[in-house]
Amino acid sequence: MLLFAFRRAGLSLLQREPISNILKRIGTRSDNYRAPSWPRPYTCAVSMALRLVQFEQAGRRRVGVQLENAGSVVDITAVNPAIPTDMKSFIEDWDTNILLAQSAVQGALSGGRSHVYPLGEITLKAPIHNPQKIICIGMNYVDHCTEQGIPVPKEPVLFSKFPSAITDPNGTVVHPMETECLDFEVELAFVISKRGKYIKEGDVMGYVAGYTVAHDVSARDWQMHKNGGQWLIGKTFDTFCPIGPAIVTVPSISDPHNLGIRCRLNGRLVQNSNTSQLVHKTEDLVSYISRFITLEPGDVVLTGTPPGVGCFRKPPLWLKRGDVVECEVDEIGTITNVIQ
């Protein structure tokens, strides 16, 4: 329960006290446990309230921490060269690297801010670009099922995207010549922090690194009418999975299952809901998926989209070249992608 001990100690990005001193002061015994505010109790691996990003600066890709005001990023790999420069490697040793990241932020802020960059001087990249798996959940919002006139699924509906579909939070989405029915879907996604199989619901949050925003771009003709009814091709063209802007760790989120979620097309609000409408929430999803698939550090799970997608409108609303799509989840951020 080290996570809650840190919370009780009031640990924040701006504290200068070394982590070793904090550990000695707060200890890790159960008397430091503080019950979470979420409706369901959970256990968690070592974690802290951080916004983890991948970025490029001077032609080099690195891992950073976006500060609380979201106006600048600490290059934690420059502060401490022991920290991996790619997010997947960072997550593969999650418990160690999350502590090193917190310490690096403290060091940068107390050391003259020499490794702190304004957002205008860097390029944010997808917070993870090479997961082993991208697992997606279909028909997972009550209000999305209602708009389709279908029953709420009793079990999660799983499909996948290939990692090659990932693109940056401000990257372009290529409109393939093979489709005439390109659609938008804003989604809450989460990233796995450690290997697991047959994970119990009560243990799930110990396997979650944090949350991010995803855009599940979809070619509806290929998803629904071609390829024998299999969804894969319609979901996994190149650039069909923008994600970002950050992986926001679990302690940073007040409640991932009570967040506003919305999508704008050329400034017009086209999707507007709340993650409270999720049918199968994080704990249920991880427990269910891990019955069939071994989850690995860095795996990304897209949790589904709310109502308002183009294919169920009358007439349908398809994306065209030049359109600008903004996908937003409260407490995480916004990704903005131009259709090209």
VEXPAGU-592008 format. One record per residue (C-alpha): residue in one letter; z, y, x; residue number from 0. Coordinates in steps of 0.001 Angstrom, whole numbers. Each point is the difference from the previous one (the first is absolute). Example, Ala and Ser with C-alpha at 12.3 -4.5 7.8 and 13.67 -1.06 7.14 Angstrom:
residues 2
aa/zz/yy/xx/i
A/7800/-4500/12300/0
S/-660/3440/1370/1
//
This chain:
residues 340
aa/zz/yy/xx/i
M/0/0/0/0
L/-665/2299/2938/1
L/-2361/2056/-2160/2
F/2734/1084/-2381/3
A/2379/679/2832/4
F/-2546/2471/1372/5
R/-316/1583/-3439/6
R/3758/389/-266/7
A/68/1612/3408/8
G/-2525/2553/-1248/9
L/-2533/-824/2715/10
S/-3046/2265/-186/11
L/-2978/958/2106/12
L/1741/3148/1157/13
Q/3130/-1587/1463/14
R/404/170/3743/15
E/2725/-2659/310/16
P/-1207/-3091/1915/17
I/-436/-3129/-2092/18
S/2369/-1958/2262/19
N/2802/2432/-869/20
I/-781/-175/-3708/21
L/108/-3805/85/22
K/3412/93/1659/23
R/1256/2566/-2488/24
I/-1197/-1632/-3211/25
G/63/-3644/992/26
T/-1987/-2646/-1876/27
R/2766/-1656/-2050/28
S/-169/-448/-3747/29
D/2477/2831/-578/30
N/-2842/2362/953/31
Y/-2220/-1389/-2761/32
R/-1123/2412/-2652/33
A/-1664/-1276/-3154/34
P/-3581/1229/-467/35
S/-1047/2059/-2972/36
W/-2823/-2344/-973/37
P/463/-2108/-3125/38
R/-93/-3285/1970/39
P/2111/-637/3117/40
Y/-1771/-904/3213/41
T/608/-730/3643/42
C/-1937/1694/2745/43
A/-766/-386/3674/44
V/673/2876/2370/45
S/-1791/3011/-1464/46
M/256/3762/-56/47
A/-1418/2891/-1964/48
L/-3244/673/1864/49
R/-3632/850/-761/50
L/-2012/-2110/2442/51
V/-3588/991/762/52
Q/-2903/-905/2230/53
F/-1849/2988/1405/54
E/-2572/1022/2565/55
Q/459/2828/2454/56
A/-2203/657/3003/57
G/-1970/-3160/-777/58
R/2988/-2358/52/59
R/1499/-1848/-2966/60
R/3793/-131/-125/61
V/2965/-622/-2296/62
G/2021/2983/-1132/63
V/2685/1147/-2398/64
Q/-836/2738/-2472/65
L/2906/2403/-294/66
E/1760/675/-3295/67
N/-1872/3250/-631/68
A/-3267/-1986/408/69
G/-1397/2782/2179/70
S/101/-1726/3365/71
V/60/-3410/1675/72
V/2088/-1273/2899/73
D/-1952/-2101/2482/74
I/2720/-2605/458/75
T/-2172/-2041/2381/76
A/-98/2943/2425/77
V/3767/459/-223/78
N/597/-3707/627/79
P/-2891/-2008/1499/80
A/1754/-3225/-1059/81
I/-1034/742/-3599/82
P/-3368/-1615/-873/83
T/-2941/2332/-577/84
D/-1334/-1907/-3040/85
M/1859/-546/-3266/86
K/-492/-3745/-289/87
S/1624/-577/3399/88
F/2750/2433/-988/89
I/742/-1954/-3175/90
E/-102/-3368/1765/91
D/3267/962/1713/92
W/1271/2055/-2912/93
D/3767/-63/574/94
T/-342/1100/3622/95
N/-2742/2575/-444/96
I/1489/1736/-3016/97
L/3127/747/2060/98
L/-2128/1165/2933/99
A/-1984/2228/-2357/100
Q/3107/1707/-1359/101
S/1294/545/3526/102
A/-3389/1385/1103/103
V/-13/2519/-2833/104
Q/3470/1162/955/105
G/-1099/287/3620/106
A/-3111/2007/-856/107
L/1855/2442/-2240/108
S/2738/574/2573/109
G/-2328/126/2991/110
G/-2117/3033/-682/111
R/-2364/-1595/-2541/112
S/-2592/-687/2722/113
H/-1286/-3055/-1873/114
V/-2/1531/-3484/115
Y/-3459/848/-1346/116
P/-969/2063/-3053/117
L/-2193/-1952/-2415/118
G/-2872/2356/811/119
E/-60/-1247/3601/120
I/-251/-3705/-809/121
T/-2008/-2311/-2267/122
L/1961/-2271/-2289/123
K/-1397/-3537/-63/124
A/730/-2887/-2339/125
P/3684/-815/635/126
I/-1075/-3579/747/127
H/-3612/-949/664/128
N/160/-3688/928/129
P/2271/-1969/-2340/130
Q/-541/-3721/-154/131
K/-190/182/-3797/132
I/-500/2484/-2820/133
I/1331/-1527/-3221/134
C/-727/1758/-3282/135
I/1515/-312/-3450/136
G/-2111/326/-3116/137
M/1042/1140/-3477/138
N/3507/906/1173/139
Y/709/3126/-2087/140
V/1080/-340/-3600/141
D/-2031/3060/-1008/142
H/-3065/-1281/1913/143
C/160/-3274/-1938/144
T/315/1996/-3217/145
E/-3187/1981/721/146
Q/-1877/-3284/509/147
G/1484/-1615/-3099/148
I/1268/-3003/1938/149
P/3455/-1633/128/150
V/2348/842/2874/151
P/-366/-2792/2622/152
K/2985/-2343/213/153
E/-714/-592/3686/154
P/-1577/2339/2563/155
V/-3794/-68/171/156
L/-967/-191/3680/157
F/-3212/915/1791/158
S/-756/1374/3447/159
K/-1885/2472/2125/160
F/-1089/-485/3596/161
P/1669/2185/2675/162
S/-3463/1439/759/163
A/270/1877/-3324/164
I/2765/2249/1376/165
T/-858/3615/700/166
D/1999/3121/777/167
P/2018/2127/-2431/168
N/-2554/2820/332/169
G/-2959/-2216/859/170
T/-3269/-327/-1866/171
V/-704/-2829/-2442/172
V/-3532/-1308/288/173
H/-1822/-369/-3322/174
P/-1965/-3226/590/175
M/-3604/-107/-1148/176
E/844/-3411/-1492/177
T/2116/1420/-2832/178
E/-552/2412/-2854/179
C/3540/-365/-1401/180
L/2409/1382/2610/181
D/3524/518/-1354/182
F/3350/1461/1072/183
E/3500/-1529/-76/184
V/3150/1673/1330/185
E/2654/-2490/1099/186
L/3460/-247/1519/187
A/-83/-2383/2967/188
F/2638/-1467/2267/189
V/-57/-1468/3500/190
I/1757/-3187/1116/191
S/2391/273/2965/192
K/594/-3624/976/193
R/-1287/-3540/-459/194
G/1143/-1809/-3119/195
K/-660/-2902/-2334/196
Y/1806/-891/-3233/197
I/1863/3314/83/198
K/2729/390/-2616/199
E/-143/3106/-2174/200
G/3430/1126/1209/201
D/-1222/-68/3612/202
V/-3371/1677/-505/203
M/836/3520/1164/204
G/890/-1412/3406/205
Y/-3691/-838/312/206
V/-1404/3397/-1012/207
A/-667/2653/2642/208
G/-866/2714/-2487/209
Y/-2427/1405/-2540/210
T/-3326/1802/186/211
V/-2807/1245/-2271/212
A/-3198/-1996/-457/213
H/-3340/607/-1700/214
D/-1396/-3302/-1288/215
V/-3651/1050/-130/216
S/-1920/-2459/-2182/217
A/-3650/-847/-667/218
R/386/-1077/-3632/219
D/-3453/-1578/-320/220
W/796/-2365/2879/221
Q/3578/-525/-1167/222
M/-725/-757/-3649/223
H/-3630/-1068/-403/224
K/-1236/-1467/3288/225
N/1147/-2475/2647/226
G/949/-2587/-2616/227
G/2826/2140/-1360/228
Q/1916/-49/3296/229
W/1552/3405/766/230
L/-156/-95/3810/231
I/-3387/1575/709/232
G/538/2808/-2506/233
K/3294/892/1669/234
T/-648/-287/3706/235
F/-3091/1951/1038/236
D/597/1955/3208/237
T/2241/3090/-569/238
F/1195/-1278/-3404/239
C/3684/271/983/240
P/1138/3454/1134/241
I/3759/-42/695/242
G/2606/2483/1193/243
P/1046/2564/838/244
A/3099/-1788/1317/245
I/2102/-3118/-313/246
V/3129/1428/-1586/247
T/2926/-2269/785/248
V/2141/-1483/-2754/249
P/3027/2315/460/250
S/-2277/3035/-427/251
I/-956/-946/-3569/252
S/2408/787/-2843/253
D/-1417/-2859/-2111/254
P/-3501/-1407/617/255
H/-92/-1184/-3597/256
N/470/3453/-1493/257
L/-2567/2208/1725/258
G/-2735/2144/-1468/259
I/-3444/-1340/866/260
R/-3270/1844/-647/261
C/-3652/328/930/262
R/-2203/3096/-100/263
L/-3790/18/16/264
N/-1454/3321/1128/265
G/3310/1623/-959/266
R/109/-1577/-3479/267
L/2963/-2252/-792/268
V/-1424/-3418/-891/269
Q/3003/-2300/515/270
N/3604/1012/-661/271
S/2857/-2490/-362/272
N/3245/-1187/1573/273
T/802/-3088/2048/274
S/2648/-814/-2601/275
Q/-2991/-1422/-1905/276
L/-461/-2729/2624/277
V/155/-3461/-1565/278
H/873/-1835/3223/279
K/1998/2094/2460/280
T/457/-338/3759/281
E/2648/-2719/-76/282
D/-1925/-2139/-2483/283
L/-3299/457/1828/284
V/1259/-930/3468/285
S/1914/-2996/-1312/286
Y/-3023/-1217/-1975/287
I/-2618/577/2710/288
S/2128/-1718/2636/289
R/-1/-3208/-2049/290
F/-3673/-426/897/291
I/-643/2161/3061/292
T/2053/579/3134/293
L/501/3748/260/294
E/-377/1522/3449/295
P/1116/3331/1516/296
G/-2479/2696/-947/297
D/-1382/-1729/-3101/298
V/-808/2560/-2706/299
V/583/-577/-3719/300
L/-1695/2268/-2569/301
T/2061/-115/-3185/302
G/-2623/890/-2620/303
T/-1347/3078/-1755/304
P/1050/1918/-3125/305
P/-2357/866/-2894/306
G/-2845/2487/104/307
V/-2478/-1819/2260/308
G/-3654/804/-539/309
C/-1216/-3360/-1278/310
F/2119/97/-3176/311
R/-1018/3511/-1000/312
K/-2620/655/-2650/313
P/-2422/754/1455/314
P/969/-1484/3404/315
L/798/2458/2784/316
W/-1516/-1136/3291/317
L/476/1556/3426/318
K/-3003/1695/1557/319
R/-766/1274/3465/320
G/1778/3285/687/321
D/2954/-740/-2282/322
V/3506/659/1332/323
V/2735/-2466/-993/324
E/3685/782/498/325
C/2542/-2827/-376/326
E/3650/1023/-99/327
V/3384/-1713/-301/328
D/3170/2077/-179/329
E/2214/-50/3140/330
I/-2817/-1585/2028/331
G/-2904/2430/-24/332
T/-3680/447/-778/333
I/-3167/-1493/1463/334
T/-3279/1855/-522/335
N/-3356/-1723/382/336
V/-3541/1298/-386/337
I/-2572/-2418/-1410/338
Q/-2970/-34/2373/339
//
